[in-house]
């Protein structure tokens, strides 16, 4: 049995290498590189410096969004429909009386150039479930932590009343769960639910694979089906954009429910879903804050002068994540018209937490910090405090651009959620 456990751990570690690399390297804690940080207010595609918020919002930001769609993520739908077709209250005293657990079923259509297509998801059903956990007896509307995760919903919110497909397996229990938590951390599947509810926050969970499958062949086929009205393969949207679109549809579903604080919609994501959370906020200002943990390449980490995962590597391993245009910049990142500091700048002045780990060099924490430095002038333009640290390890949870780094590798470990909650308390405390 001991041999089997070791074998499974090794297999899991090898699987991890597709989205992270286990190395002996450590991220530098001071910004490095020939150009420590770009400036988001600098010239762009022939346009000069940005001098005012009006210039940024009316001229620069629209041009940047167009460029990110054209050269990185692919084109977003130009229309959609969303409806809540079913609501079920599953347990009014869930988790020791702390929470009210509900399950909603959403139905969505995606429209490109007038061609509307049903979003059926991986199991080809009409509609997809979301799981809602609200603090019981809340005195005020609850801030909503909207989560997209690797794990299916029955692992994110482990409760027997949740709908579970026949034959579905759990990733959070037994040997498999033990291996997953050993490699990826205690909270890779399940957040500290009781603590989150006790502090007054709601959890809204969606399993992205139920809408947009994270597999090369099936993913590309589904992306093509959903965007049937978009004929340009080079700029067809990738899975990161589809998952970002999904965050916004969750906001559509819950924002008019008076139990939620509509000024505290927080997109939470780890790794690939952290990329999607940042992208969602950059295009949807109803998302009031972001916790993007270890978002890496295509997320917060700069493409230029980077360490760790390259554009060539990420587009080869995950060809369905981005538009094919992004892969064309492999090896010539200096030619890219946009870089990730500009994505962060598009979220200003809303609060963003960038989570990192010292040995997760594959995600390039230093490149993410330099991107935050590059976005900081836009936060300052709005009068926000922006980035309040000069090193990666000077944790400032009250900053609008907060940067967290801990020891260890890629995953969600016990040290991460206390930092996430510090950030949330500083910016979105219930009843603030």
FIROMI-414262 format. One record per residue (C-alpha): residue in three letters; z negated, y, x negated. Coordinates in steps of 0.1 Angstrom, whole numbers, padded with zeros to 4 digits, always signed. Layout:
N
ALAZYX;...
***
This chain:
432
UNK+0000+0000+0000;UNK-0008+0024-0028;UNK+0026+0017-0044;UNK+0043+0023-0010;UNK+0025+0056-0007;UNK+0035+0067-0041;UNK+0071+0056-0034;UNK+0072+0076-0002;UNK+0058+0107-0019;UNK+0085+0104-0046;UNK+0112+0101-0019;UNK+0099+0132-0001;UNK+0098+0151-0034;UNK+0135+0142-0039;UNK+0143+0153-0004;UNK+0125+0186-0011;UNK+0149+0193-0040;UNK+0177+0201-0014;UNK+0158+0233-0003;UNK+0134+0238-0033;UNK+0131+0227-0069;UNK+0099+0214-0084;UNK+0097+0229-0119;UNK+0072+0238-0145;UNK+0084+0274-0144;UNK+0062+0303-0130;UNK+0075+0334-0114;UNK+0069+0366-0134;UNK+0043+0388-0118;UNK+0060+0420-0129;UNK+0095+0431-0117;UNK+0121+0420-0142;UNK+0159+0422-0147;UNK+0182+0448-0162;UNK+0180+0468-0130;UNK+0145+0463-0117;UNK+0154+0475-0082;UNK+0184+0488-0064;UNK+0180+0517-0040;UNK+0190+0512-0003;UNK+0196+0549+0001;UNK+0223+0549-0027;UNK+0260+0551-0023;UNK+0277+0524-0002;UNK+0314+0517+0002;UNK+0324+0552-0007;UNK+0297+0569+0013;UNK+0272+0591-0006;UNK+0234+0591-0006;UNK+0215+0589+0027;UNK+0194+0621+0032;UNK+0179+0617+0066;UNK+0168+0592+0092;UNK+0197+0603+0114;UNK+0221+0595+0085;UNK+0205+0561+0081;UNK+0205+0552+0118;UNK+0238+0566+0128;UNK+0260+0560+0098;UNK+0246+0537+0071;UNK+0228+0511+0092;UNK+0258+0503+0114;UNK+0280+0500+0083;UNK+0255+0476+0067;UNK+0252+0454+0097;UNK+0290+0451+0099;UNK+0292+0442+0062;UNK+0265+0416+0065;UNK+0284+0399+0093;UNK+0317+0402+0074;UNK+0305+0390+0041;UNK+0273+0369+0045;UNK+0262+0356+0079;UNK+0293+0357+0101;UNK+0299+0376+0133;UNK+0273+0376+0161;UNK+0282+0370+0197;UNK+0294+0401+0216;UNK+0277+0389+0248;UNK+0253+0363+0262;UNK+0234+0352+0293;UNK+0199+0338+0294;UNK+0178+0326+0322;UNK+0144+0308+0325;UNK+0152+0279+0348;UNK+0118+0262+0348;UNK+0082+0271+0340;UNK+0054+0245+0339;UNK+0017+0251+0333;UNK+0005+0221+0314;UNK-0031+0228+0306;UNK-0052+0258+0314;UNK-0080+0247+0291;UNK-0060+0235+0261;UNK-0076+0232+0227;UNK-0112+0232+0238;UNK-0106+0259+0264;UNK-0092+0284+0240;UNK-0056+0285+0254;UNK-0033+0281+0283;UNK-0004+0258+0275;UNK+0030+0262+0292;UNK+0065+0248+0288;UNK+0095+0268+0298;UNK+0131+0256+0299;UNK+0158+0282+0290;UNK+0195+0282+0298;UNK+0219+0302+0276;UNK+0255+0311+0273;UNK+0271+0325+0241;UNK+0302+0348+0244;UNK+0328+0357+0218;UNK+0357+0379+0229;UNK+0351+0370+0265;UNK+0350+0333+0260;UNK+0316+0321+0273;UNK+0302+0287+0262;UNK+0270+0269+0273;UNK+0244+0264+0245;UNK+0237+0228+0250;UNK+0218+0219+0218;UNK+0216+0188+0197;UNK+0209+0164+0227;UNK+0237+0180+0248;UNK+0213+0188+0276;UNK+0217+0219+0298;UNK+0189+0241+0286;UNK+0163+0238+0259;UNK+0125+0239+0259;UNK+0101+0265+0245;UNK+0064+0260+0242;UNK+0040+0288+0250;UNK+0003+0289+0241;UNK-0016+0320+0253;UNK-0053+0328+0245;UNK-0074+0320+0275;UNK-0092+0350+0292;UNK-0075+0376+0270;UNK-0087+0411+0277;UNK-0054+0426+0268;UNK-0017+0415+0264;UNK-0014+0391+0235;UNK+0008+0397+0204;UNK+0033+0369+0202;UNK+0040+0349+0171;UNK+0075+0335+0177;UNK+0080+0304+0155;UNK+0110+0285+0145;UNK+0100+0254+0125;UNK+0113+0223+0108;UNK+0091+0201+0129;UNK+0097+0193+0166;UNK+0075+0210+0192;UNK+0052+0180+0197;UNK+0041+0184+0161;UNK+0039+0222+0161;UNK+0016+0222+0192;UNK+0002+0187+0193;UNK-0007+0182+0230;UNK+0000+0151+0251;UNK+0012+0170+0281;UNK+0043+0184+0263;UNK+0076+0168+0271;UNK+0086+0144+0244;UNK+0120+0126+0242;UNK+0117+0089+0246;UNK+0114+0072+0213;UNK+0107+0104+0194;UNK+0086+0101+0163;UNK+0059+0124+0151;UNK+0061+0140+0116;UNK+0024+0150+0116;UNK+0006+0117+0117;UNK+0004+0084+0098;UNK+0020+0078+0064;UNK+0050+0100+0071;UNK+0028+0129+0082;UNK+0006+0123+0051;UNK+0036+0125+0028;UNK+0049+0156+0045;UNK+0017+0175+0043;UNK+0011+0163+0007;UNK+0045+0177-0004;UNK+0049+0207+0019;UNK+0014+0217+0027;UNK-0012+0213+0055;UNK+0005+0236+0079;UNK+0041+0227+0074;UNK+0042+0213+0110;UNK+0011+0226+0127;UNK-0004+0260+0123;UNK-0042+0266+0126;UNK-0040+0268+0164;UNK-0076+0273+0172;UNK-0080+0301+0147;UNK-0049+0318+0160;UNK-0061+0316+0196;UNK-0096+0328+0187;UNK-0081+0359+0171;UNK-0062+0367+0203;UNK-0026+0358+0193;UNK-0001+0338+0214;UNK+0022+0312+0199;UNK+0057+0308+0212;UNK+0075+0278+0196;UNK+0111+0268+0196;UNK+0127+0239+0177;UNK+0159+0253+0164;UNK+0175+0219+0161;UNK+0173+0216+0199;UNK+0199+0245+0201;UNK+0217+0245+0168;UNK+0216+0213+0147;UNK+0208+0217+0110;UNK+0233+0192+0097;UNK+0266+0198+0079;UNK+0291+0180+0101;UNK+0273+0184+0135;UNK+0263+0220+0127;UNK+0297+0232+0118;UNK+0312+0215+0149;UNK+0286+0231+0172;UNK+0291+0265+0156;UNK+0328+0263+0161;UNK+0323+0252+0197;UNK+0299+0280+0205;UNK+0322+0306+0189;UNK+0354+0293+0205;UNK+0365+0329+0212;UNK+0363+0339+0176;UNK+0394+0328+0158;UNK+0387+0339+0122;UNK+0371+0309+0103;UNK+0362+0331+0074;UNK+0338+0353+0095;UNK+0327+0326+0120;UNK+0289+0327+0123;UNK+0267+0303+0104;UNK+0235+0285+0114;UNK+0213+0313+0100;UNK+0229+0338+0124;UNK+0226+0313+0153;UNK+0189+0308+0146;UNK+0185+0346+0143;UNK+0202+0349+0177;UNK+0177+0324+0191;UNK+0147+0345+0180;UNK+0162+0373+0201;UNK+0167+0351+0231;UNK+0130+0341+0230;UNK+0122+0378+0231;UNK+0145+0381+0262;UNK+0125+0354+0279;UNK+0090+0366+0273;UNK+0092+0404+0269;UNK+0087+0412+0306;UNK+0057+0388+0310;UNK+0027+0411+0312;UNK+0006+0386+0293;UNK+0025+0394+0261;UNK+0023+0426+0242;UNK+0059+0437+0242;UNK+0052+0460+0212;UNK+0040+0431+0191;UNK+0068+0405+0190;UNK+0065+0389+0156;UNK+0092+0366+0142;UNK+0076+0339+0120;UNK+0097+0316+0098;UNK+0095+0295+0066;UNK+0123+0289+0042;UNK+0156+0287+0061;UNK+0139+0300+0093;UNK+0124+0329+0073;UNK+0160+0339+0065;UNK+0168+0338+0102;UNK+0136+0358+0111;UNK+0146+0386+0087;UNK+0182+0386+0100;UNK+0170+0387+0136;UNK+0148+0417+0130;UNK+0176+0435+0111;UNK+0197+0433+0142;UNK+0171+0435+0170;UNK+0146+0463+0170;UNK+0126+0446+0197;UNK+0112+0424+0170;UNK+0083+0444+0159;UNK+0073+0426+0128;UNK+0083+0397+0105;UNK+0064+0370+0085;UNK+0091+0356+0063;UNK+0076+0329+0040;UNK+0096+0318+0010;UNK+0129+0330+0024;UNK+0148+0328-0009;UNK+0186+0331-0013;UNK+0202+0346+0018;UNK+0168+0358+0029;UNK+0148+0384+0009;UNK+0158+0374-0026;UNK+0185+0395-0043;UNK+0218+0378-0050;UNK+0223+0398-0082;UNK+0203+0392-0114;UNK+0185+0363-0098;UNK+0167+0332-0109;UNK+0165+0300-0089;UNK+0190+0290-0062;UNK+0224+0306-0066;UNK+0250+0315-0040;UNK+0271+0286-0053;UNK+0243+0261-0049;UNK+0232+0272-0014;UNK+0267+0273+0001;UNK+0275+0239-0015;UNK+0243+0222-0002;UNK+0243+0240+0032;UNK+0279+0250+0041;UNK+0270+0254+0077;UNK+0243+0281+0071;UNK+0265+0311+0063;UNK+0300+0323+0069;UNK+0326+0309+0045;UNK+0330+0344+0032;UNK+0296+0342+0015;UNK+0307+0312-0006;UNK+0336+0333-0020;UNK+0311+0353-0039;UNK+0297+0323-0058;UNK+0298+0333-0095;UNK+0307+0369-0088;UNK+0277+0382-0070;UNK+0281+0416-0085;UNK+0312+0421-0063;UNK+0292+0417-0031;UNK+0292+0449-0011;UNK+0256+0442+0002;UNK+0225+0426-0012;UNK+0192+0416+0004;UNK+0173+0448-0002;UNK+0196+0463+0024;UNK+0187+0435+0049;UNK+0150+0444+0044;UNK+0159+0481+0048;UNK+0175+0475+0081;UNK+0141+0464+0094;UNK+0123+0496+0084;UNK+0099+0510+0094;UNK+0086+0478+0111;UNK+0061+0457+0092;UNK+0073+0428+0071;UNK+0054+0402+0051;UNK+0072+0384+0024;UNK+0053+0352+0015;UNK+0059+0335-0019;UNK+0045+0309-0043;UNK+0042+0313-0081;UNK+0060+0280-0089;UNK+0086+0283-0062;UNK+0110+0298-0087;UNK+0139+0283-0067;UNK+0131+0308-0039;UNK+0130+0336-0066;UNK+0098+0356-0057;UNK+0107+0381-0084;UNK+0140+0388-0068;UNK+0124+0392-0034;UNK+0099+0417-0048;UNK+0127+0437-0064;UNK+0145+0436-0030;UNK+0113+0450-0014;UNK+0113+0477-0041;UNK+0149+0485-0032;UNK+0141+0487+0006;UNK+0110+0509+0000;UNK+0129+0542-0001;UNK+0140+0537+0035;UNK+0104+0530+0046;UNK+0095+0562+0029;UNK+0123+0580+0046;UNK+0107+0571+0079;UNK+0073+0582+0067;UNK+0059+0547+0064;UNK+0039+0535+0034;UNK+0064+0508+0025;UNK+0056+0487-0006;UNK+0021+0496-0018;UNK+0021+0474-0050;UNK+0037+0475-0084;UNK+0031+0438-0092;UNK+0037+0407-0072;UNK+0000+0397-0071;UNK-0014+0430-0057;UNK-0018+0419-0021;UNK-0019+0448+0003;UNK-0018+0433+0039;UNK-0019+0468+0055;UNK+0013+0479+0038;UNK+0045+0480+0059;UNK+0062+0460+0032;UNK+0035+0435+0023;UNK+0041+0409-0005;UNK+0020+0378-0008;UNK+0021+0353-0037;UNK-0002+0323-0043;UNK-0003+0295-0067;UNK+0017+0263-0059;UNK+0051+0254-0047;UNK+0074+0255-0016;UNK+0055+0249+0017;UNK+0029+0262+0041;UNK-0006+0255+0027;UNK-0041+0263+0038;UNK-0041+0296+0018;UNK-0011+0310+0036;UNK-0023+0314+0072;UNK-0054+0335+0063;UNK-0029+0359+0045;UNK-0006+0359+0075;UNK-0035+0367+0098;UNK-0047+0395+0076;UNK-0013+0410+0079;UNK-0013+0406+0116;UNK-0047+0421+0120;UNK-0037+0451+0100;UNK-0006+0458+0121;UNK-0008+0440+0154;UNK-0045+0433+0163;UNK-0049+0425+0200;UNK-0061+0456+0219;UNK-0054+0479+0190;
***
